[in-house]
Amino acid sequence: MSVLPINIFGDEILRQKAKKVTRIDDNILKFIEDMFETMKFSDGIGLAATQVGKRLQILVADISEVEGYEHTKPMVVINPKIILETGESEMEEGCLSLPTLRVNVKRPEKIRLRYNDIELNEHIEDFEGLQARVLQHEIDHLNGRLIIDYLSKTEKERVKPLLDKMIKREIEVKYPITTYQVISK
């Protein structure tokens, strides 16, 4: 397994939509293992394929280290589609692709998700609380959306200096990040 460099703000791939996965091969299986390794190394609880350079509708999540969720199994979610949303909650979120930034995000409290597992079998399942939030956050990544897109214009202006530092790679993180600097429009 390998720790992959994480794309951070400014990398075009973070604004691109991921492509549907139609087959699973050894390369994809290794990539998923590397995603889990990267997420754990980076102290994350979720990671989307676009965050590590692949435009594939794959995400991994593991919230078992979070108090109250110790019995939650790690997940591989392929080709996710939210088919029902209920309730609303607001919570502070961070993102490995936006290092050091934390923002409050309103999201549905519960979701019904249609997705494929690692063998491309289809599942429809309900999620709530932190698990629903993490899944929604990572699905946003697969659709080219970031947590800063939930900010008001005023809030975006407030975080702009930090975003500019990310683009220039003038930030310190304990995990590998991409070195190229492609500024998204």
Buried (B, 14 or more C-beta within 10 A) or exposed (E): EEBBBBBBBBBEBBBBEBEEBEEBEEEBEEBBBBBBBBBBBBEBBBBBBBBBBBBBBBBBBBBEEEEEBEEBEEBBBBBBEBEEBEEEBEEEBBBBBBBEBEBEBEBBBBBBBBBBEBEEEEEEEEBBBBBBBBBBBBBBBBBBBBBBEBBEEEEBEEBEEBBEBBBEBEBEBEBBBBEEEEEBE
